[in-house]
């Protein structure tokens, strides 16, 4: 089992920045990829950014150049640095981890609100 605790959300004006953190505990040795997803009201949950065990990253087109995902294996934490935020980035952001067997774990979500 893997437990994920996300933090760092909040209210920010358009053009501002936030950094989300997600701390993993439990069977962390089994974690392969980690990612951030988001879900806006009335919309499906979507992938924002992911980082594989080897460090390869990928991003949704809508956040490329503005968001950066990083992983600190020593702290068992994944971060999402969000710059140049837009109102359309408003959503609940969820941390996700996938272990080597393909099991998926979710954090509790953290609200990000970007005002115009």
C-alpha positions in Angstrom: 0.0 0.0 0.0 1.1 3.5 -0.7 -0.3 6.6 1.0 -0.1 10.0 -0.7 -0.7 13.4 1.0 -0.9 16.4 -1.2 -0.5 20.0 -0.1 0.2 23.5 -1.5 -3.1 24.4 -3.2 -4.7 27.8 -2.7 -6.1 30.9 -4.2 -3.8 32.9 -6.6 -4.3 35.7 -9.2 -3.8 35.0 -12.8 -0.2 35.1 -13.7 0.9 33.9 -10.3 2.6 30.7 -9.1 2.0 27.9 -6.8 3.9 24.8 -5.9 2.1 21.5 -5.0 3.8 18.8 -3.0 2.8 15.2 -2.6 4.5 13.1 0.0 4.4 9.3 -0.3 4.7 6.8 2.5 4.1 3.1 2.9 5.5 0.7 0.2 7.4 3.5 -1.5 10.0 1.1 -2.8 7.4 -0.2 -5.2 6.5 3.1 -6.8 7.3 3.5 -10.4 5.6 6.5 -11.9 4.1 9.5 -10.2 1.8 12.1 -11.6 -0.5 15.0 -11.1 -4.1 15.0 -12.4 -6.7 17.6 -12.1 -10.5 17.8 -12.2 -12.5 20.9 -12.9 -16.2 21.2 -12.0 -18.2 19.3 -14.6 -15.2 17.9 -16.4 -13.3 14.6 -16.4 -10.1 14.1 -14.5 -7.2 14.8 -16.8 -3.4 14.1 -16.6 -1.4 17.3 -16.0 2.1 15.9 -15.7 3.9 12.7 -15.0 7.4 11.6 -14.1 8.5 8.0 -14.6 10.9 6.1 -12.4 13.8 6.9 -14.7 13.0 10.6 -14.6 11.3 11.0 -18.0 8.5 13.6 -17.8 5.5 14.3 -19.9 3.0 17.1 -19.8 -0.5 18.0 -21.0 -0.3 20.4 -23.9 -2.2 23.0 -21.9 0.5 23.3 -19.3 3.7 22.8 -21.3 6.2 25.6 -20.6 4.3 26.7 -17.5 4.3 23.7 -15.2 7.3 21.6 -14.1 7.0 18.2 -12.3 9.9 17.0 -10.3 10.6 14.2 -7.9 12.8 14.0 -4.8 13.4 10.3 -4.2 15.2 11.0 -0.9 12.1 12.7 0.4 9.7 10.5 -1.3 8.0 13.6 -2.6 6.8 14.8 -6.0 6.3 18.5 -6.8 4.4 20.4 -9.3 5.7 24.0 -9.9 2.9 26.0 -11.6 3.8 29.3 -13.1 1.9 31.8 -15.2 -1.4 30.4 -13.8 -4.6 30.9 -15.8 -8.2 30.9 -14.6 -8.7 27.7 -16.6 -6.1 26.0 -14.4 -8.7 26.1 -11.6 -9.4 22.6 -10.4 -8.8 20.0 -7.7 -5.4 18.6 -8.2 -4.7 15.0 -7.3 -1.4 13.2 -6.8 -1.1 9.7 -8.3 1.4 6.9 -7.9 1.7 3.7 -9.8 3.7 0.8 -8.5 5.6 -1.8 -10.4 2.6 -4.1 -10.5 0.5 -1.4 -12.1 -1.6 -0.7 -9.0 -2.7 3.0 -8.8 -2.9 5.1 -5.7 -4.5 8.5 -5.2 -3.9 11.4 -2.8 -6.8 13.4 -1.3 -6.7 16.3 -3.7 -5.9 19.9 -3.2 -7.9 22.9 -4.5 -6.2 25.4 -6.9 -8.2 28.5 -7.7 -6.9 31.1 -10.1 -8.8 34.4 -10.1 -8.9 36.6 -13.2 
